[in-house]
Amino acid sequence: MIDVINHAWNWTGITAKTVIDSNDFGNVIIMTTNAITGEFVEELSCQLIASDQLTYKRLLTDSEFLADWNMKSMVRDAQHYLGPLQKTKSIA
């Protein structure tokens, strides 16, 4: 997946080193050379979400961030209309 991300997002100037997390919509959080970046596929954008691991761990305690990241109501709606999500698939 790292090669795909680096190829598809090379126009941003980031280089993915590790995928830290992904959600049911196919969005990923990656570790780059010097920061933690979230790629938000549905918006075709990526943004710095944390400058280091400690800041990222703090972010994981932020209920607003987690609600945006997990998209539980959107996932529930999508599964209602499209059926259950297969483990190897994303909704997007």
C-alpha angles and dihedrals in degrees: 000000000000091000091050092049093047092049096045096042101036089113088071094061094237125126116207115221101173138004106233100180144346132197135215092270093058096255115143138202112213138187110232128191092284111002147028114259132188119215112205106198099189090057094039089228139108130205140185108258100172136009094211144003094270092055090047092052089052089050089057088065093054108103093202092053092046092049090051092045099046096041090197096171092048091047090049091050093046092049090048091057101031103030130241118336116247114232094244096046137074127210095239 
